[in-house]
Amino acid sequence: MDVGSGNSLITNTGLAILSTSKHQQGAWEFLRLLLMEEWQKNNANTGFPTNKNVFNERLTSAMDRPKWSHIPYGDIVIELRPLTEEQASELITVINTATGVISHLDPLQNIIFESLGAFYQGQITAQDAARIIQNRASNFVAERR
């Protein structure tokens, strides 16, 4: 692994508070709740927890699991082997050397988010945003045919 080149973490999750929210304090309290150790222990069951203590507990648990663990996932069963010390070390190295965050939004999502930005800033109405999104999305689809 070339640690000197850096790594990027890819995430599809984000949290935000609108600057125009009338409930800023409540929104901040909600975000604080999501980041608390106790909440993440009881509720953050997928992905990497952002709380370091919870992350370390999950990492240790992944190393201590039985030789084969089975997790039902819909109609399939996922079999997991215990994480080795080497794998855990590599994972921590990737996280510690991350130099950026990447979000893989598809072009249609970008069209929606760009138009919604103007709506949330009060520059256009919801109807205008919907019209702009529809026009841009139609053009995008037509260009791909």
VOLO-409315 format. One record per residue: residue number from 1; z, y, x of N, C-alpha, C in turn. Coordinates in steps of 0.05 Angstrom, whole numbers. Layout:
N
[pt NUM; [Z; Y; X]; [Z; Y; X]; [Z; Y; X]]
...
***
This chain:
145
[pt 1; [0; -23; 17]; [0; 0; 0]; [0; 25; 18]]
[pt 2; [-19; 43; 13]; [-20; 68; 28]; [-3; 89; 15]]
[pt 3; [22; 91; 22]; [40; 109; 10]; [33; 138; 15]]
[pt 4; [20; 143; 38]; [13; 170; 45]; [-7; 183; 27]]
[pt 5; [-22; 167; 12]; [-43; 178; -6]; [-32; 187; -33]]
[pt 6; [-7; 179; -39]; [5; 187; -64]; [-4; 169; -87]]
[pt 7; [9; 172; -109]; [4; 156; -133]; [6; 175; -157]]
[pt 8; [-5; 166; -179]; [-3; 181; -204]; [8; 162; -225]]
[pt 9; [26; 172; -242]; [36; 157; -264]; [19; 164; -289]]
[pt 10; [10; 144; -303]; [-5; 149; -327]; [13; 146; -351]]
[pt 11; [13; 166; -368]; [30; 165; -391]; [15; 174; -416]]
[pt 12; [23; 163; -438]; [11; 171; -464]; [33; 184; -482]]
[pt 13; [55; 191; -469]; [77; 202; -484]; [83; 230; -474]]
[pt 14; [89; 247; -492]; [97; 274; -484]; [116; 286; -505]]
[pt 15; [132; 304; -497]; [150; 318; -515]; [146; 347; -512]]
[pt 16; [147; 362; -534]; [143; 391; -532]; [157; 404; -556]]
[pt 17; [162; 430; -552]; [173; 446; -573]; [154; 470; -576]]
[pt 18; [145; 475; -601]; [128; 497; -605]; [143; 523; -601]]
[pt 19; [130; 542; -588]; [143; 568; -583]; [148; 583; -609]]
[pt 20; [133; 576; -630]; [136; 589; -656]; [156; 575; -674]]
[pt 21; [168; 554; -664]; [187; 539; -681]; [210; 557; -690]]
[pt 22; [218; 554; -715]; [240; 569; -726]; [267; 554; -720]]
[pt 23; [264; 530; -708]; [288; 514; -703]; [289; 506; -674]]
[pt 24; [287; 525; -656]; [287; 520; -628]; [312; 505; -618]]
[pt 25; [335; 514; -627]; [360; 501; -618]; [362; 472; -627]]
[pt 26; [354; 467; -652]; [354; 440; -662]; [334; 422; -647]]
[pt 27; [311; 433; -641]; [291; 418; -626]; [301; 411; -598]]
[pt 28; [314; 431; -585]; [325; 425; -558]; [347; 404; -560]]
[pt 29; [363; 404; -580]; [384; 384; -583]; [372; 356; -587]]
[pt 30; [350; 355; -603]; [336; 330; -607]; [325; 319; -581]]
[pt 31; [312; 336; -565]; [301; 327; -539]; [324; 318; -521]]
[pt 32; [346; 332; -520]; [369; 324; -504]; [379; 296; -512]]
[pt 33; [379; 291; -538]; [388; 265; -549]; [369; 243; -538]]
[pt 34; [343; 248; -538]; [324; 227; -529]; [327; 221; -499]]
[pt 35; [338; 240; -484]; [341; 236; -455]; [368; 225; -447]]
[pt 36; [387; 223; -466]; [414; 214; -459]; [414; 184; -453]]
[pt 37; [432; 177; -435]; [434; 149; -426]; [440; 130; -450]]
[pt 38; [459; 137; -467]; [467; 120; -489]; [443; 115; -508]]
[pt 39; [429; 137; -514]; [406; 134; -533]; [385; 116; -521]]
[pt 40; [379; 121; -495]; [358; 104; -483]; [366; 75; -480]]
[pt 41; [391; 70; -475]; [400; 42; -474]; [395; 27; -500]]
[pt 42; [400; 42; -522]; [398; 29; -549]; [370; 31; -562]]
[pt 43; [353; 49; -552]; [328; 54; -567]; [303; 54; -550]]
[pt 44; [304; 58; -525]; [280; 59; -508]; [273; 31; -499]]
[pt 45; [258; 17; -515]; [253; -11; -510]; [226; -17; -498]]
[pt 46; [209; 3; -495]; [183; -1; -483]; [179; 20; -461]]
[pt 47; [162; 14; -442]; [156; 32; -421]; [180; 35; -402]]
[pt 48; [179; 56; -386]; [200; 62; -367]; [219; 82; -380]]
[pt 49; [245; 76; -381]; [264; 96; -390]; [265; 119; -370]]
[pt 50; [269; 143; -379]; [270; 166; -362]; [298; 171; -350]]
[pt 51; [318; 158; -362]; [345; 160; -351]; [348; 140; -328]]
[pt 52; [356; 151; -304]; [356; 134; -280]; [375; 110; -283]]
[pt 53; [399; 114; -295]; [417; 92; -298]; [406; 70; -315]]
[pt 54; [393; 78; -337]; [380; 58; -355]; [357; 44; -340]]
[pt 55; [341; 59; -326]; [319; 48; -310]; [330; 26; -291]]
[pt 56; [351; 34; -276]; [362; 15; -256]; [373; -10; -270]]
[pt 57; [386; -7; -293]; [396; -30; -308]; [373; -49; -316]]
[pt 58; [351; -37; -326]; [328; -52; -335]; [315; -66; -311]]
[pt 59; [314; -53; -289]; [302; -65; -265]; [318; -89; -256]]
[pt 60; [345; -86; -255]; [362; -108; -248]; [359; -131; -268]]
[pt 61; [358; -124; -294]; [355; -144; -314]; [329; -160; -311]]
[pt 62; [308; -146; -303]; [282; -159; -299]; [283; -178; -276]]
[pt 63; [300; -172; -256]; [302; -190; -233]; [320; -213; -239]]
[pt 64; [339; -210; -258]; [359; -230; -264]; [351; -249; -287]]
[pt 65; [328; -244; -299]; [320; -260; -323]; [315; -289; -314]]
[pt 66; [317; -307; -333]; [311; -335; -327]; [283; -338; -316]]
[pt 67; [278; -362; -305]; [252; -367; -292]; [229; -359; -310]]
[pt 68; [231; -365; -335]; [210; -357; -354]; [223; -345; -379]]
[pt 69; [215; -321; -386]; [224; -309; -411]; [201; -307; -430]]
[pt 70; [207; -310; -455]; [186; -308; -475]; [192; -285; -494]]
[pt 71; [172; -269; -498]; [175; -246; -516]; [154; -248; -538]]
[pt 72; [162; -251; -563]; [142; -252; -585]; [129; -224; -588]]
[pt 73; [103; -223; -591]; [89; -198; -595]; [67; -203; -615]]
[pt 74; [74; -199; -640]; [55; -205; -662]; [51; -235; -663]]
[pt 75; [25; -243; -662]; [18; -271; -663]; [18; -285; -636]]
[pt 76; [24; -270; -615]; [24; -282; -588]; [52; -281; -576]]
[pt 77; [56; -297; -556]; [81; -298; -541]; [75; -291; -512]]
[pt 78; [89; -271; -501]; [84; -262; -474]; [105; -276; -456]]
[pt 79; [96; -289; -435]; [114; -302; -417]; [118; -284; -392]]
[pt 80; [144; -280; -386]; [151; -263; -363]; [166; -278; -342]]
[pt 81; [158; -274; -317]; [173; -286; -295]; [192; -265; -285]]
[pt 82; [213; -273; -272]; [232; -253; -261]; [218; -236; -240]]
[pt 83; [225; -210; -238]; [215; -192; -219]; [227; -199; -191]]
[pt 84; [211; -200; -171]; [222; -205; -144]; [232; -179; -131]]
[pt 85; [248; -182; -110]; [258; -159; -95]; [234; -142; -85]]
[pt 86; [214; -156; -75]; [190; -143; -64]; [175; -127; -86]]
[pt 87; [172; -139; -109]; [159; -125; -131]; [175; -101; -141]]
[pt 88; [201; -104; -142]; [219; -82; -150]; [216; -59; -130]]
[pt 89; [216; -66; -104]; [214; -46; -83]; [187; -31; -85]]
[pt 90; [165; -46; -90]; [139; -34; -93]; [138; -15; -117]]
[pt 91; [150; -24; -139]; [151; -7; -163]; [165; 20; -157]]
[pt 92; [188; 18; -144]; [203; 42; -137]; [187; 60; -118]]
[pt 93; [173; 48; -99]; [156; 63; -81]; [134; 78; -96]]
[pt 94; [121; 65; -115]; [101; 78; -131]; [112; 102; -146]]
[pt 95; [135; 98; -158]; [148; 119; -174]; [156; 142; -156]]
[pt 96; [168; 136; -133]; [178; 157; -115]; [156; 172; -101]]
[pt 97; [132; 160; -99]; [110; 174; -85]; [89; 185; -104]]
[pt 98; [95; 185; -130]; [76; 196; -150]; [73; 226; -144]]
[pt 99; [48; 235; -143]; [42; 263; -138]; [31; 277; -162]]
[pt 100; [29; 263; -184]; [18; 276; -208]; [21; 258; -232]]
[pt 101; [15; 270; -255]; [15; 255; -280]; [-12; 258; -292]]
[pt 102; [-22; 235; -302]; [-49; 235; -314]; [-46; 226; -343]]
[pt 103; [-60; 239; -361]; [-61; 230; -388]; [-91; 225; -395]]
[pt 104; [-97; 201; -403]; [-124; 194; -409]; [-130; 199; -438]]
[pt 105; [-135; 223; -445]; [-143; 230; -472]; [-173; 227; -474]]
[pt 106; [-183; 216; -495]; [-211; 214; -498]; [-222; 241; -507]]
[pt 107; [-248; 245; -504]; [-260; 271; -510]; [-255; 280; -539]]
[pt 108; [-253; 262; -558]; [-247; 271; -586]; [-219; 281; -588]]
[pt 109; [-200; 269; -574]; [-173; 279; -574]; [-172; 307; -561]]
[pt 110; [-187; 311; -540]; [-188; 337; -527]; [-198; 358; -546]]
[pt 111; [-218; 352; -561]; [-229; 371; -581]; [-207; 378; -601]]
[pt 112; [-193; 359; -610]; [-172; 364; -630]; [-150; 381; -618]]
[pt 113; [-140; 374; -594]; [-118; 389; -582]; [-126; 418; -575]]
[pt 114; [-150; 421; -566]; [-159; 448; -559]; [-160; 466; -584]]
[pt 115; [-170; 455; -606]; [-171; 471; -630]; [-144; 475; -643]]
[pt 116; [-126; 455; -640]; [-100; 459; -651]; [-84; 480; -636]]
[pt 117; [-90; 483; -610]; [-76; 503; -594]; [-80; 531; -606]]
[pt 118; [-104; 537; -614]; [-110; 563; -627]; [-95; 566; -654]]
[pt 119; [-94; 544; -668]; [-79; 544; -694]; [-50; 549; -690]]
[pt 120; [-37; 534; -671]; [-9; 537; -666]; [-2; 565; -655]]
[pt 121; [-20; 578; -642]; [-16; 605; -632]; [-21; 626; -653]]
[pt 122; [-28; 617; -677]; [-32; 636; -699]; [-59; 650; -698]]
[pt 123; [-77; 641; -681]; [-103; 654; -678]; [-123; 647; -699]]
[pt 124; [-120; 623; -711]; [-138; 613; -732]; [-121; 599; -753]]
[pt 125; [-133; 596; -777]; [-119; 582; -799]; [-123; 552; -796]]
[pt 126; [-108; 537; -812]; [-111; 508; -812]; [-139; 500; -820]]
[pt 127; [-150; 514; -840]; [-177; 509; -850]; [-197; 514; -828]]
[pt 128; [-193; 536; -813]; [-212; 542; -790]; [-210; 520; -769]]
[pt 129; [-185; 512; -763]; [-182; 491; -743]; [-196; 466; -751]]
[pt 130; [-193; 458; -777]; [-205; 434; -787]; [-236; 436; -786]]
[pt 131; [-247; 459; -793]; [-276; 464; -792]; [-286; 462; -763]]
[pt 132; [-272; 475; -744]; [-280; 474; -716]; [-279; 446; -705]]
[pt 133; [-257; 432; -711]; [-255; 404; -702]; [-277; 387; -713]]
[pt 134; [-283; 390; -739]; [-304; 374; -751]; [-331; 380; -739]]
[pt 135; [-337; 406; -734]; [-363; 413; -722]; [-366; 403; -694]]
[pt 136; [-345; 407; -678]; [-346; 398; -650]; [-347; 368; -648]]
[pt 137; [-332; 354; -665]; [-332; 325; -665]; [-359; 314; -673]]
[pt 138; [-371; 326; -694]; [-397; 318; -703]; [-418; 321; -681]]
[pt 139; [-417; 344; -667]; [-435; 349; -644]; [-431; 329; -622]]
[pt 140; [-406; 323; -616]; [-400; 303; -595]; [-412; 276; -602]]
[pt 141; [-407; 267; -627]; [-417; 241; -635]; [-447; 240; -635]]
[pt 142; [-460; 262; -644]; [-489; 263; -645]; [-501; 262; -617]]
[pt 143; [-488; 275; -598]; [-498; 275; -570]; [-496; 247; -558]]
[pt 144; [-478; 231; -567]; [-474; 204; -556]; [-493; 183; -567]]
[pt 145; [-507; 190; -588]; [-525; 171; -601]; [-551; 169; -587]]
***
